[in-house]
Amino acid sequence: MATLTRTPARSFSATLWDWLTTVDHKKIGILYTATAFITFGLSGIVAWLFRLQLAHPTGRLFTGDTFNQMITVHGAAMLFFFIIQAGLTGFGNFVVPLMLGARDVALPRINAFSYWAFLFSILLVIAGLFFGQLPEAGWTFYYPVSLSLGSAFYFSAILLLGISSLLGNANFVATIYNLRRRGMGLWRMPIYVWSVFAASILNLLSLAGLTAATLVTLLDVKLGISLFNPAMGGDPVLFQQFFWFYSHPTVYVMLLPYLGILVEVASTFAKKPVFGYRAMVYAQMGIVLLGLLVWAHHMFTVGESTIFQLAFAFFTALIAVPTGVKLFNILGTLWGGKLEMKTPLLWVLGFIFNFLIGGITGVMLSMVPLDYQFHDSYFVVAHFHNVLMAGSGFGAFAGLYYWFPKFFGRMYHERLGRLHFWFFLFGYLFTFLPQYALGFLGMPRRYFTYPTEVAGLLPLNQLSTFGATLFMIGGLIWAWNMIASLRSGPKAPANPWGGWTLEWLTASPPKPHNFDVRLPEHFESERPLFDWEQKGLELEEEDPARIHLPRSSYWPVLTATALFVFFLGLAGWSWPNPVMLVGALLTVVGLVGWALEHEYEHPEHALHETLTGKSHAFMGMIWFLTSEIGLFAILLAGYLYLRLSGHAVPPPERPELWLALVNTFFLVSSSFVLHFAAGDLKRGNRSSFMLGLLVAIVFGLVFLGVQSYEFVKAAHHMNWREQLWASAFFLVVGLHGLHVLIGATGLTLAYLQGVFRRILPQQPGTLEAASLYWHLVDGVWLVIVTLFYIW
Amino acid sequence: MNKHVIEAYERGWMLFSLAMILVFLVFIGYTLSGFAFYVPTAAERIDPTKVRTGGFPAPHVEKVGPGKYQAYVIAQAFTFLPNEMHFKVGDEVTFYVTSPDVQHGFYVHGTDINVQVIPGEIAKVKTKFKRPGTYMIICTEYCGIGHQNMLGKIVVEE
């Protein structure tokens, strides 16, 4: 009889279509997690291969450029595509809405788009292969070694990934603000939600540094526009400032979600509440703040002033404090608990001991004089693998085993899970502990061979390669465990570990609408299931008529594909080229289709009440804009530095001020017109709203027209390849022009929605987000006029 | 249940970590004020295209006083010029290093010399050789396909 009730297996193409068009946060979470862990596996194999090369100094397996490409791809893939993604966008997408008691994230289609853009950015790095070159300048791509075609693909990928991750971060913040179950205060959120919140904010605040560094270097490769080129007065150190302004905070983006996971796992398996919940939240937010103040400890050998070095040494040592608080909190949570030694908990224990070593060697590196002994040596390699592999990596596996039953509805194989852990633990110890010693002996990073006359290099390298082999065996066991458990693991109960957070209230795997029951609005602590059980609360069934889910949509994946074509064009050929133009056009087509589609079956279902009273689009856009402000701020700071230090001198014949002022008039007026148009919409005056919106768009286009004229004229008497000021001018003013173009596109989408009667006073569609963006672009322009035309 | 006990623990723990932060601050402040660092500096800017054509002194070591030397070093892909330098124990040497191409590292293993050689800048770094022996000069910043061959040496004699 069972066969009668079983739903017929769907065809492969139907399943594929379902996954391509899904907006379900759980499916997107699975896609993210799977992509991230597969990348981890592949990138691990690459690492093992180059460890084989390093087993002997005369090795001829992978040398020269091949070796350099391998280490670059290994680093980039592990950092950008695995460790940032697994804990934040992977588990985060799946688990955070469940922990909040929500049915989906705030912006489900944006979420789908983020995933596809992320996947395409991986493909973009690989695409370099078909053009003959992978990136080879190291994942840090220091200027000017990174002026190459392979690196251009890498830059393109990072820019695309940047869009993806900013949208993802803004989405998380909006979800956490708006979609908590009524009654769940911020101080009642599970610690993992807090850590996703903290990591998202940190990424939104700091990503601009990476965007600035990649954008300027890409422009240098393609057009010769540069702020870094010393031949025309630029400063390569500025590249490092930009780069590390992002790339140090991002190690906390790589760490925070995992700290959250480890705490959740510790609490569940010790059967105790989280120890020092508030201290932990403060520590997390402290890490966000301090994380933004330590970037220059990567640059102690650059030759900055003593006071500069001391300040950064100070903050770097200081950041050990909140990190230590977190470690003690995990210990406190475990202390006195009845520890259930299951695989997830093993990773937590492995983390505690090894992360401690990583933390202490980090403090060693913060001490400036000591840093001169270690800078760019294997000591540093050992240190960051210590914190990333035995820290975040172990956290990722703790999370994977912990939520595996929830994700897939099947249990993993416990024995294999433990075996995997032990192989990884010893693999890690054998691979990376010898590397500390290699660093002391003076072996630098990014070497495919080493001098044999230095005693100790050979045996230590071989020990390290042996460790990498243990990793490989552990990896095979892990892969086997995953595949076998997915196919035939025993069915998982809803709450296999006795967890107390809301995700364990759902079925394993959760149904599309997540919760069958109506959640109470009563939250006493971050462990609602425990509190409700103590109170003896009976949970009522939710009325199915009240459950509304967003519809699947193919526009996100199509738009992401179009954007991929655009970025492929950016990387692969000289500018402008037909590929990037086609990509840009298709992207606009995708956005139009997206804007005109209803997110819900019945549009009125989109009118959810939110906890803050602000719409999701508003919340998401506000946070997204912080990153845009950051981008202009960091580029303008670079320009100010070059200008004030006397290197970027404006030429006598500058773009004319009166023209810029005319443009200012148009842009500022358009903002006012837009503001009044939005007011008209609220009052229900539709025709006047549409007219106002149209005028705002036309003013924006006039601005772009005048600017194009100005650029063509300026290009005749200013050479951006030779004059630093001209480079900075075309870079910053041009980037702003691009923002005006994007803003005008957003307003046009809102206008089209108006034409098709998709905009209602209560339901402003794209208008809210587009006008926020427009006002920001307007504000930035005033700063630019002052700094580039008036000064 | 025993919620109050946990809150007391929490309070105690927060006080303890606050005290720890204060102790750390005092320690770090004392360390930073009590010891003098010698840090490498960017001595001056230079047009990297003119390093080889007279913008920078030809690579050499010159004596500027008793036991005092100045060394002008060009770090280029993939060698140091001069590649070998000789000093006596007790000599105080100031190195001026620059690069005509990409960035390199100038790390003298076993000493506190480690400076990034940025194209467009002249790095200045100073040390006193206290022990005899052969010191390796190592390029620590990835600079291209020959990075691992970029080695030089300093011989310090009694």
Chai-1 contact restraints between the chains, C-beta under 6 A:
chainA,res_idxA,chainB,res_idxB,connection_type,confidence,min_distance_angstrom,max_distance_angstrom,comment,restraint_id
A,G64,B,I145,contact,1.0,0.0,6.0,A-B,restraint_1
A,D65,B,I145,contact,1.0,0.0,6.0,A-B,restraint_2
A,G138,B,Y142,contact,1.0,0.0,6.0,A-B,restraint_3
A,P144,B,V102,contact,1.0,0.0,6.0,A-B,restraint_4
A,V145,B,V102,contact,1.0,0.0,6.0,A-B,restraint_5
A,P230,B,P48,contact,1.0,0.0,6.0,A-B,restraint_6
A,P230,B,P119,contact,1.0,0.0,6.0,A-B,restraint_7
A,P230,B,G120,contact,1.0,0.0,6.0,A-B,restraint_8
A,A231,B,T49,contact,1.0,0.0,6.0,A-B,restraint_9
A,P236,B,I118,contact,1.0,0.0,6.0,A-B,restraint_10
A,V237,B,I118,contact,1.0,0.0,6.0,A-B,restraint_11
A,G276,B,E10,contact,1.0,0.0,6.0,A-B,restraint_12
A,G276,B,W13,contact,1.0,0.0,6.0,A-B,restraint_13
A,A279,B,M14,contact,1.0,0.0,6.0,A-B,restraint_14
A,T301,B,N114,contact,1.0,0.0,6.0,A-B,restraint_15
A,T301,B,V115,contact,1.0,0.0,6.0,A-B,restraint_16
A,T301,B,Q116,contact,1.0,0.0,6.0,A-B,restraint_17
A,V302,B,Q116,contact,1.0,0.0,6.0,A-B,restraint_18
A,G303,B,P40,contact,1.0,0.0,6.0,A-B,restraint_19
A,G303,B,T41,contact,1.0,0.0,6.0,A-B,restraint_20
A,G303,B,A42,contact,1.0,0.0,6.0,A-B,restraint_21
A,G303,B,A123,contact,1.0,0.0,6.0,A-B,restraint_22
A,T306,B,V39,contact,1.0,0.0,6.0,A-B,restraint_23
A,Q309,B,V39,contact,1.0,0.0,6.0,A-B,restraint_24
A,L310,B,L32,contact,1.0,0.0,6.0,A-B,restraint_25
A,F314,B,I28,contact,1.0,0.0,6.0,A-B,restraint_26
A,A317,B,I28,contact,1.0,0.0,6.0,A-B,restraint_27
A,V321,B,I21,contact,1.0,0.0,6.0,A-B,restraint_28
A,V321,B,F24,contact,1.0,0.0,6.0,A-B,restraint_29
A,V325,B,S17,contact,1.0,0.0,6.0,A-B,restraint_30
A,V368,B,F37,contact,1.0,0.0,6.0,A-B,restraint_31
A,P369,B,F37,contact,1.0,0.0,6.0,A-B,restraint_32
A,Y372,B,D112,contact,1.0,0.0,6.0,A-B,restraint_33
A,Y372,B,N114,contact,1.0,0.0,6.0,A-B,restraint_34
A,H375,B,N114,contact,1.0,0.0,6.0,A-B,restraint_35
A,D376,B,T140,contact,1.0,0.0,6.0,A-B,restraint_36
A,G442,B,H109,contact,1.0,0.0,6.0,A-B,restraint_37
A,G442,B,I138,contact,1.0,0.0,6.0,A-B,restraint_38
A,P444,B,I138,contact,1.0,0.0,6.0,A-B,restraint_39
A,P444,B,T140,contact,1.0,0.0,6.0,A-B,restraint_40
A,R446,B,Y142,contact,1.0,0.0,6.0,A-B,restraint_41
A,Y447,B,Q148,contact,1.0,0.0,6.0,A-B,restraint_42
A,T449,B,Q148,contact,1.0,0.0,6.0,A-B,restraint_43
